[in-house]
Amino acid sequence: MAFDYDKYLRPGKLPHIWCPGCGHGIAMKGLIRAIDTCGLDKSNTAIVSGIGCASRLPGYVDFNTLHTAHGRAAAFATGVKMAKPEMNVIVVGGDGDGTAIGGNHFIHACRRNIDMTYVIFNNFIYGMTGGQFSPCTPTGHKASTTVYGNPDPVFDISKLAIGAGASFVARTTAFHATQIDKLIAEGIKHKGLSVIEVLDDCPTTYGRRNKFRSVIEMMERLKTMAVPVAAASKMTAEQLEGKVLTGVLHKEEKPEYCEQYAEVIKRAKGA
Amino acid sequence: MSSPRIEVIERYCKGCSICVEFCPTKVLEMDGFVVRVAKPEACINCMQCELRCPDFAIKVHAE
């Protein structure tokens, strides 16, 4: 049965600004289905973003939304969560916004293990600002600022999140549409910081500079590069060359920041 | 069981053709820059087109 996205969308906002074939729309639909699965109350849910293509998402959805400064989504979201710990806080943003300009906010949100869900749309490039390379642009690939090929090694966002202390980390791709909502829903239910990395495609600023002939070719790439965690354990290092692991990569129970802070307030009041 | 009704919201469709390429039974085809339901009777209600449409432009209504 067709899913009723309309009840979560602001009327009159579609069509969205994302380019033909951009995976952000697929990821946004996954996020909406996850919110529906978890039964989150619109008035008790905040969706926070920074700047960028992915960060336009809060403009389309009918929740409490914040569209903030470049890279600062996690900082604003932390403020929302600290002021209203009962609120469901979801952060959305791209790889440039989250891991370059907002890299510090991202790692410290992970370190604090504050109870939020960070959905990071990794399209391997800065899309909106003109196709500059991001920390996730593959080595050797071209961007508007690396016309001879990117010399930098890349960030593995999921590993970065695990290393920084996030207690739930998962990854999927825009091709694996049904997995997106399952992982985001699991992240929303998890107590602590959940990071869900969705690999997607940017046909306009990344694809055309890197000889992807079509959106379909980019989707096929996402399909073939993804290896489920369970399958990867049976594969050799050579077979895993150039692949990325998908599914739940890390899950642990550890103290959550708002609860820890509430204890501090109690102690300060002499309780 | 009758075939599902496939609704295309042409105003939203940007013609990326993801739905056309990944439909396992080739129900859809491109008509210029907009998708068209060419073989509705072949639809198996797998929902892949609706799930992968980035533009909210396709809905599969199972009867």
Boltz contact constraints between the chains, C-beta under 6 A:
constraints:
  - contact:
      token1: [A, 1]
      token2: [B, 62]
      max_distance: 6.0
  - contact:
      token1: [A, 2]
      token2: [B, 59]
      max_distance: 6.0
  - contact:
      token1: [A, 2]
      token2: [B, 60]
      max_distance: 6.0
  - contact:
      token1: [A, 2]
      token2: [B, 61]
      max_distance: 6.0
  - contact:
      token1: [A, 5]
      token2: [B, 56]
      max_distance: 6.0
  - contact:
      token1: [A, 14]
      token2: [B, 12]
      max_distance: 6.0
  - contact:
      token1: [A, 14]
      token2: [B, 56]
      max_distance: 6.0
  - contact:
      token1: [A, 15]
      token2: [B, 12]
      max_distance: 6.0
  - contact:
      token1: [A, 20]
      token2: [B, 14]
      max_distance: 6.0
  - contact:
      token1: [A, 20]
      token2: [B, 15]
      max_distance: 6.0
  - contact:
      token1: [A, 20]
      token2: [B, 16]
      max_distance: 6.0
  - contact:
      token1: [A, 21]
      token2: [B, 16]
      max_distance: 6.0
  - contact:
      token1: [A, 22]
      token2: [B, 54]
      max_distance: 6.0
  - contact:
      token1: [A, 25]
      token2: [B, 54]
      max_distance: 6.0
  - contact:
      token1: [A, 25]
      token2: [B, 55]
      max_distance: 6.0
  - contact:
      token1: [A, 26]
      token2: [B, 52]
      max_distance: 6.0
  - contact:
      token1: [A, 26]
      token2: [B, 54]
      max_distance: 6.0
  - contact:
      token1: [A, 177]
      token2: [B, 51]
      max_distance: 6.0
  - contact:
      token1: [A, 177]
      token2: [B, 52]
      max_distance: 6.0
  - contact:
      token1: [A, 215]
      token2: [B, 16]
      max_distance: 6.0
  - contact:
      token1: [A, 216]
      token2: [B, 21]
      max_distance: 6.0
